[in-house]
Amino acid sequence: MTTTAPLAVAVIGAGMAGTTHANAWRQVGTVFDLGLPKVRLAAIADAYEPFATDAAERYGYEKAVTDWRDIADGPSIDIVSIVVGNALHREIAESMIRAGKHVLCEKPLADTLDNAKAMAEAEAASPGVVTSTGFTYRRNAAVAEIKKLVETGHLGEISHINARYWCDYGCDPSTPMAWRYSGPMGSGALGDVGSHLIDTAETICGSLVAVSGGALATLITQRPVAAGHVTRGTALDVSDAEMAEVTNDDVATFTGHFANGAIGSFSASRIAWNMPNAMMIDVHGSRGRAYWDLARTGEILLDDASAPAGLAGPRQVLVNPTFPYFARGSSMAFGGVGATQIEQFTYQAYAFLQQVAGVSEEESLPRCATFADGYREMRIAAAVAESAAKGGATVDVSCF
């Protein structure tokens, strides 16, 4: 049975991703179909009060708090987005689940496999609570269209997927030490942006069964320690700053082996010069090829067997109402309007709200990734790190 009673939402974390979640919950009632519960924008929590206050005022939330426990203790809060450092995910998520609140948690699910496993176990033990890991690229209209091209056989038998996510947020050695630069090998670029690659590739091509050729590198081995609050990679004067050791990977590469026989080439970096947010997916089949670039997220390049002889070549196909999500997810749903990464978060929030409201799987958007899915992705990343530690050896992930 579905519910239509209003639901109160809180967002924990007011950084860049946190405000994107805040915006998504604000927009969720404007996309797709009516009939879901109204959302009350209840609270923004952040340990740094100026951020919490600013986000609450900008996005129309009722209040700002500095302690996430105020959210856990708030009996009127129904849904919580957790968007903070991943070392905090387990404690916050378990507290929210105990309080009966539905939890949408950003990826990677946790800082360690043990914590991720505990979160997946908490999910299994609480079937009445909706819990999800935030793999938003599942909701990108162009990515979803490529998935459809694969599933319908339009591209033929898939042989290879090339997936890369290159960022420059860690390129400057004066960027201060933060939680992203701390942790075991495999929890750096691979855990941060590589997690999206793994989930998106499996969304398109199906399950990975093995990884091999793992290689991890730390090129910037020390970073300055900031004295005060730092966000979004603020650079420091490092002339007399205390330095801390970077313990995880700046760059990660590996080969993935899929159950359908396809092979994947994966590359993740946080030190890619002048590439602020460059994700690219290239899928090759026996009858065609599809390519997507986040910098041109409102289109795909498609080259297939439908072209007349002598006139084959990649052609631009604009995101349009035949693509998943777009027809009812855009206020101007026609080709050429374009799309951004931001809409994905709104579509994710809508799908999550459908689950909370009790909409059946047959009548809803594809279900959100679970905590179990988030744990699986982290186990695959750990297998890549194991492969790297063993000189590129093949590691079986079919049982994950």
C-alpha positions as CSV (number, residue, x, y, z in Angstrom):
1,M,0.0,0.0,0.0
2,T,1.4,3.4,-0.9
3,T,1.4,6.4,1.4
4,T,0.7,10.0,0.5
5,A,1.4,11.5,3.9
6,P,4.0,14.4,3.8
7,L,7.5,13.3,4.5
8,A,10.2,15.4,6.2
9,V,13.7,15.4,4.7
10,A,17.1,16.3,6.3
11,V,20.5,16.5,4.6
12,I,23.6,15.9,6.7
13,G,26.5,17.6,5.1
14,A,26.5,21.0,3.4
15,G,29.5,20.8,1.1
16,M,29.3,20.6,-2.7
17,A,27.6,17.2,-2.8
18,G,25.4,18.0,0.2
19,T,23.9,21.1,-1.4
20,T,23.3,19.0,-4.5
21,H,21.2,16.6,-2.4
22,A,19.5,19.6,-0.8
23,N,18.6,20.9,-4.2
24,A,17.4,17.5,-5.4
25,W,14.9,17.2,-2.5
26,R,13.7,20.7,-3.3
27,Q,13.1,19.8,-6.9
28,V,11.8,16.2,-6.5
29,G,8.1,17.2,-6.7
30,T,8.6,18.9,-10.1
31,V,9.6,15.8,-12.1
32,F,7.8,12.8,-13.4
33,D,4.3,12.1,-12.1
34,L,2.2,13.6,-9.3
35,G,0.8,11.5,-6.5
36,L,3.9,11.0,-4.3
37,P,4.0,12.4,-0.8
38,K,4.8,16.1,-0.5
39,V,8.3,16.7,0.8
40,R,9.0,19.0,3.8
41,L,12.5,20.5,3.7
42,A,13.2,20.1,7.4
43,A,16.9,20.6,8.2
44,I,20.5,20.9,7.0
45,A,23.2,19.6,9.4
46,D,26.9,20.5,9.1
47,A,29.6,20.7,11.7
48,Y,30.6,24.0,10.2
49,E,27.7,26.3,11.1
50,P,28.2,28.9,8.3
51,F,27.8,26.1,5.7
52,A,24.7,24.7,7.4
53,T,23.0,28.1,7.7
54,D,23.9,29.1,4.1
55,A,22.6,25.9,2.6
56,A,19.4,26.0,4.7
57,E,18.7,29.5,3.6
58,R,19.6,29.0,-0.1
59,Y,17.5,25.8,-0.5
60,G,14.6,26.7,1.7
61,Y,15.1,24.3,4.6
62,E,13.4,25.1,7.9
63,K,16.5,25.1,10.1
64,A,20.3,24.5,10.3
65,V,22.0,22.4,13.0
66,T,25.6,21.6,13.7
67,D,25.1,18.1,15.2
68,W,23.7,15.3,13.1
69,R,22.4,13.7,16.3
70,D,19.8,16.4,16.3
71,I,18.5,14.8,13.1
72,A,18.6,11.3,14.6
73,D,16.7,12.5,17.6
74,G,14.1,14.5,15.6
75,P,10.9,12.5,15.6
76,S,9.5,14.4,12.7
77,I,12.3,13.5,10.3
78,D,11.5,10.7,7.9
79,I,14.3,10.7,5.2
80,V,17.9,11.5,5.6
81,S,20.6,12.1,3.0
82,I,24.1,11.4,4.4
83,V,26.7,13.4,2.5
84,V,29.8,13.7,4.7
85,G,33.2,12.0,4.9
86,N,32.8,8.3,4.4
87,A,34.4,7.5,7.8
88,L,31.3,8.9,9.4
89,H,28.8,7.0,7.3
90,R,28.4,3.9,9.4
91,E,27.8,5.6,12.7
92,I,25.3,8.1,11.2
93,A,23.5,5.5,9.1
94,E,23.1,3.0,11.9
95,S,21.8,5.7,14.2
96,M,19.2,6.8,11.6
97,I,18.1,3.3,10.9
98,R,17.6,2.6,14.6
99,A,15.5,5.8,14.7
100,G,13.4,4.4,11.9
101,K,14.5,6.9,9.3
102,H,15.0,6.1,5.6
103,V,18.7,6.7,4.5
104,L,20.2,7.7,1.2
105,C,24.0,7.6,1.7
106,E,26.6,8.9,-0.7
107,K,29.2,6.6,-2.2
108,P,31.6,5.1,-1.4
109,L,29.4,3.4,1.2
110,A,32.0,3.6,4.0
111,D,35.7,4.0,4.7
112,T,36.5,0.3,5.3
113,L,35.1,-3.0,4.2
114,D,34.2,-3.9,7.8
115,N,32.1,-0.8,8.1
116,A,30.5,-1.3,4.7
117,K,29.6,-4.9,5.7
118,A,28.1,-3.7,8.9
119,M,25.9,-1.2,7.1
120,A,24.8,-3.9,4.6
121,E,23.9,-6.1,7.6
122,A,22.0,-3.2,9.3
123,E,20.0,-2.8,6.0
124,A,19.2,-6.6,5.9
125,A,18.1,-6.5,9.6
126,S,15.7,-3.5,9.0
127,P,13.5,-4.3,6.0
128,G,11.0,-1.7,7.0
129,V,13.5,1.1,6.3
130,V,14.6,2.1,2.8
131,T,18.4,2.4,2.5
132,S,20.4,3.3,-0.6
133,T,23.9,4.0,-1.9
134,G,24.0,7.1,-4.1
135,F,25.3,5.9,-7.5
136,T,23.7,8.7,-9.5
137,Y,25.1,7.9,-12.9
138,R,22.5,5.1,-13.1
139,R,20.0,8.0,-13.5
140,N,21.8,9.8,-16.3
141,A,19.6,9.8,-19.4
142,A,22.4,9.2,-21.9
143,V,24.0,6.4,-19.8
144,A,20.6,4.8,-19.3
145,E,20.1,4.9,-23.1
146,I,23.4,3.1,-23.7
147,K,22.3,0.5,-21.2
148,K,19.1,0.1,-23.3
149,L,21.1,-0.2,-26.5
150,V,23.1,-3.0,-24.9
151,E,20.1,-4.8,-23.4
152,T,18.1,-4.7,-26.7
153,G,21.1,-6.1,-28.7
154,H,21.3,-3.0,-30.9
155,L,25.1,-2.9,-30.5
156,G,25.4,-6.7,-30.9
157,E,27.6,-8.8,-28.7
158,I,29.5,-6.5,-26.3
159,S,33.2,-7.1,-26.5
160,H,34.8,-4.1,-24.6
161,I,33.9,-1.1,-22.4
162,N,36.4,1.6,-21.8
163,A,35.6,3.6,-18.6
164,R,37.6,6.5,-17.2
165,Y,37.0,9.2,-14.7
166,W,39.7,11.8,-14.5
167,C,39.7,14.7,-12.0
168,D,42.1,17.4,-11.0
169,Y,41.0,18.2,-7.5
170,G,44.2,16.7,-6.1
171,C,46.5,18.0,-8.8
172,D,48.0,20.9,-6.8
173,P,50.4,19.6,-4.1
174,S,49.4,22.6,-1.9
175,T,45.8,21.3,-1.7
176,P,45.5,20.5,2.0
177,M,45.2,17.1,3.6
178,A,41.6,15.8,3.9
179,W,39.8,12.5,4.4
180,R,40.0,11.7,0.7
181,Y,43.8,11.4,1.0
182,S,43.8,9.1,4.0
183,G,43.1,5.4,4.1
184,P,44.5,2.2,2.4
185,M,45.5,1.9,-1.2
186,G,42.3,1.5,-3.3
187,S,40.4,4.0,-1.2
188,G,41.7,7.1,-3.0
189,A,40.9,7.9,-6.6
190,L,39.6,4.4,-7.0
191,G,37.3,4.6,-4.0
192,D,36.1,8.1,-4.8
193,V,35.5,8.4,-8.6
194,G,36.4,4.8,-9.5
195,S,33.4,3.7,-7.5
196,H,31.2,5.4,-10.1
197,L,33.1,3.7,-12.9
198,I,32.5,0.3,-11.4
199,D,28.8,0.8,-10.8
200,T,28.2,2.5,-14.1
201,A,30.0,-0.2,-16.1
202,E,28.0,-3.0,-14.3
203,T,24.8,-1.0,-14.9
204,I,25.6,-1.1,-18.7
205,C,27.3,-4.4,-19.2
206,G,26.2,-6.6,-16.2
207,S,28.2,-8.2,-13.4
208,L,32.0,-8.2,-13.2
209,V,33.4,-11.7,-12.4
210,A,37.1,-10.9,-12.1
211,V,39.6,-8.1,-12.1
212,S,43.2,-8.1,-13.2
213,G,46.1,-5.8,-14.1
214,G,45.5,-3.6,-11.0
215,A,47.9,-0.7,-10.7
216,L,47.8,2.0,-8.1
217,A,50.1,5.0,-7.8
218,T,50.6,7.8,-5.3
219,L,52.4,10.7,-7.0
220,I,51.9,13.4,-4.4
221,T,53.1,11.7,-1.2
222,Q,52.6,14.5,1.3
223,R,50.1,17.3,1.7
224,P,50.0,20.3,4.1
225,V,47.8,20.2,7.2
226,A,45.2,23.0,7.4
227,A,44.8,24.8,10.7
228,G,41.2,25.8,10.2
229,H,38.1,24.6,8.3
230,V,38.8,23.8,4.6
231,T,36.5,22.8,1.9
232,R,36.6,22.2,-1.9
233,G,40.4,21.8,-1.9
234,T,41.5,25.2,-0.8
235,A,45.2,25.7,-1.4
236,L,47.5,26.8,1.4
237,D,50.7,28.7,1.8
238,V,52.9,25.6,2.4
239,S,56.1,27.4,3.3
240,D,55.9,26.5,7.0
241,A,52.9,24.2,7.1
242,E,53.0,20.8,8.8
243,M,53.0,18.0,6.3
244,A,51.1,14.7,6.4
245,E,51.6,11.5,4.5
246,V,49.1,10.6,1.7
247,T,48.3,6.9,2.2
248,N,46.1,6.0,-0.8
249,D,46.1,6.2,-4.6
250,D,46.2,9.3,-6.8
251,V,45.8,7.1,-9.9
252,A,44.2,3.6,-10.4
253,T,43.9,1.4,-13.5
254,F,42.7,-2.1,-13.9
255,T,41.0,-4.6,-16.3
256,G,37.5,-5.9,-15.6
257,H,36.1,-9.2,-16.8
258,F,32.3,-9.4,-17.2
259,A,30.0,-12.4,-17.0
260,N,28.9,-11.8,-20.6
261,G,32.5,-12.2,-21.8
262,A,33.2,-8.5,-22.3
263,I,36.4,-6.9,-21.1
264,G,36.6,-3.5,-19.5
265,S,39.5,-1.0,-19.3
266,F,39.2,1.2,-16.2
267,S,41.2,4.4,-15.3
268,A,40.6,6.7,-12.4
269,S,42.6,9.8,-11.4
270,R,42.4,12.7,-9.0
271,I,45.5,14.4,-10.4
272,A,44.6,14.7,-14.1
273,W,45.8,18.2,-15.1
274,N,43.0,20.6,-16.0
275,M,40.3,17.9,-16.1
276,P,38.0,19.0,-13.3
277,N,35.3,16.3,-13.8
278,A,35.9,14.2,-16.8
279,M,34.0,10.9,-17.0
280,M,33.8,9.0,-20.3
281,I,32.3,5.7,-21.3
282,D,32.9,3.9,-24.6
283,V,31.0,0.7,-25.3
284,H,32.0,-1.6,-28.3
285,G,29.8,-4.3,-29.7
286,S,29.8,-6.6,-32.8
287,R,27.3,-4.3,-34.5
288,G,28.0,-0.9,-33.1
289,R,29.6,1.5,-30.7
290,A,28.2,4.0,-28.3
291,Y,30.2,6.8,-26.5
292,W,29.3,9.2,-23.8
293,D,31.3,12.1,-22.2
294,L,30.1,13.9,-19.1
295,A,31.3,17.2,-20.5
296,R,28.7,16.7,-23.3
297,T,26.1,14.9,-21.1
298,G,23.2,15.9,-23.3
299,E,24.3,13.6,-26.1
300,I,25.8,10.3,-27.1
301,L,27.9,9.4,-30.1
302,L,26.5,6.3,-31.9
303,D,28.0,4.3,-34.7
304,D,26.1,1.2,-35.8
305,A,25.2,-1.1,-38.6
306,S,22.3,1.0,-39.8
307,A,24.5,3.4,-41.8
308,P,24.5,2.9,-45.6
309,A,27.7,1.3,-47.1
310,G,30.5,3.8,-47.2
311,L,28.7,6.3,-44.9
312,A,29.5,4.8,-41.5
313,G,30.9,6.9,-38.7
314,P,29.9,8.2,-35.3
315,R,26.9,10.5,-35.3
316,Q,25.7,12.8,-32.6
317,V,22.4,11.7,-31.0
318,L,20.9,14.3,-28.7
319,V,19.2,13.3,-25.5
320,N,15.5,13.4,-26.3
321,P,12.2,12.1,-25.0
322,T,12.9,8.5,-26.3
323,F,15.8,8.3,-23.8
324,P,15.0,7.0,-20.2
325,Y,14.2,9.7,-17.6
326,F,14.2,12.7,-20.0
327,A,10.6,12.8,-21.2
328,R,9.1,13.6,-17.8
329,G,12.3,14.6,-16.1
330,S,12.9,17.8,-18.0
331,S,10.7,20.8,-18.0
332,M,11.7,21.3,-21.7
333,A,11.8,17.8,-23.0
334,F,13.0,17.9,-26.5
335,G,16.4,17.3,-28.2
336,G,18.9,20.1,-27.9
337,V,17.8,21.3,-24.5
338,G,20.7,19.4,-23.0
339,A,21.2,17.9,-19.5
340,T,23.6,18.2,-16.6
341,Q,24.9,16.0,-13.9
342,I,22.6,17.8,-11.4
343,E,19.4,16.3,-12.8
344,Q,20.6,12.8,-11.8
345,F,20.3,13.6,-8.2
346,T,16.7,14.8,-8.6
347,Y,15.8,11.6,-10.4
348,Q,17.6,9.5,-7.7
349,A,15.6,11.4,-5.0
350,Y,12.3,10.7,-6.9
351,A,13.1,7.0,-7.2
352,F,14.0,6.9,-3.5
353,L,10.8,8.7,-2.6
354,Q,8.8,6.1,-4.6
355,Q,10.3,3.3,-2.6
356,V,9.6,5.1,0.7
357,A,6.0,5.7,-0.5
358,G,5.6,2.0,-1.3
359,V,5.2,2.3,-5.1
360,S,5.6,-1.2,-6.6
361,E,8.7,-2.1,-8.6
362,E,6.6,-2.5,-11.7
363,E,5.2,1.0,-11.5
364,S,8.4,2.8,-10.4
365,L,11.7,4.0,-11.8
366,P,14.5,1.4,-11.5
367,R,15.2,0.8,-7.8
368,C,18.0,2.7,-6.1
369,A,21.3,0.9,-5.3
370,T,21.2,-0.7,-1.9
371,F,23.7,-0.7,0.9
372,A,24.5,-4.3,-0.3
373,D,25.3,-2.9,-3.7
374,G,27.6,-0.3,-2.1
375,Y,29.3,-3.0,-0.2
376,R,29.8,-5.1,-3.3
377,E,31.3,-2.2,-5.2
378,M,33.8,-1.7,-2.3
379,R,34.7,-5.4,-2.4
380,I,35.5,-5.0,-6.1
381,A,37.7,-2.0,-5.4
382,A,39.4,-4.0,-2.7
383,A,40.0,-6.8,-5.2
384,V,41.6,-4.2,-7.6
385,A,43.9,-3.2,-4.7
386,E,44.7,-6.9,-4.1
387,S,45.5,-7.3,-7.8
388,A,47.8,-4.4,-7.7
389,A,49.6,-5.7,-4.6
390,K,50.1,-9.0,-6.4
391,G,51.6,-7.5,-9.5
392,G,48.4,-7.4,-11.5
393,A,47.2,-10.9,-10.7
394,T,43.6,-11.9,-11.5
395,V,41.2,-11.8,-8.6
396,D,37.8,-13.5,-8.7
397,V,34.9,-11.3,-7.7
398,S,32.1,-13.6,-9.0
399,C,31.0,-14.5,-5.5
400,F,30.5,-10.8,-4.4
